Amino acid sequence: MQTRGCGASSAASSNACGEAARRAPSKAPIVLVWDRLNTHVSHTMRELIAERAWLTVFLLPAYSPDLNPVEWVWAYVKRSLANFAVVAIDRLVALVRNRLKRLQYRPDTLDGFIAGTGLTLDDPASP
């Protein structure tokens, strides 16, 4: 199964994710793993999710960074940048984007982030 996710840490990025889901249905199912940020569990988002059979959402328990695969992604990226000294913020942004782009082509590594949480996507339970 091909998955795409939206990581969000603010209402603005959560709304942008919702707008993307409204615009174009995907050819592949979309699996979203969200923390319990208030915008993720809002009435508007529940309606958006209910209207889209191709969208599966897993809500994590409150304060559970060890269960959030996105935390593993950021830890991996931060480790890869640990010994870099950049002189400009735009260079740092370029390096982070490069590391994230490279991860897109490493499905085994991404699968490892999910496996590291101890969670499975085989038998979803309703949030």
Residue pairs with C-beta under 8 A, 6 or more apart in sequence:
1 28
1 29
1 31
1 121
2 28
2 29
3 28
3 29
3 30
3 31
4 26
4 28
4 30
4 31
5 30
5 31
5 32
5 33
5 70
6 13
6 14
6 16
6 17
6 20
6 21
6 32
7 13
7 70
7 73
8 14
8 16
8 17
8 34
8 37
8 39
8 40
9 37
11 39
14 37
14 39
14 40
14 45
15 39
17 32
18 44
18 45
18 48
21 30
21 48
21 52
21 55
22 48
25 52
25 54
26 54
29 54
29 55
29 56
30 54
30 55
30 56
31 56
31 57
31 58
31 121
32 55
32 56
32 57
32 58
33 57
33 58
33 60
33 68
33 69
33 70
34 40
34 57
34 58
34 59
34 60
35 59
35 60
35 64
35 68
36 59
36 60
36 61
36 62
39 45
40 59
41 59
48 55
49 55
49 57
56 124
57 127
58 119
58 121
58 124
58 127
59 127
60 67
60 68
61 67
65 71
66 117
67 117
67 118
67 119
68 117
69 110
69 113
69 114
69 116
69 117
69 119
72 112
72 113
72 116
72 117
73 100
73 103
73 110
73 113
76 99
76 103
76 109
76 113
77 96
77 99
77 100
77 103
80 99
81 92
81 95
81 96
81 99
84 95
86 92
86 95
103 109
103 110
114 121
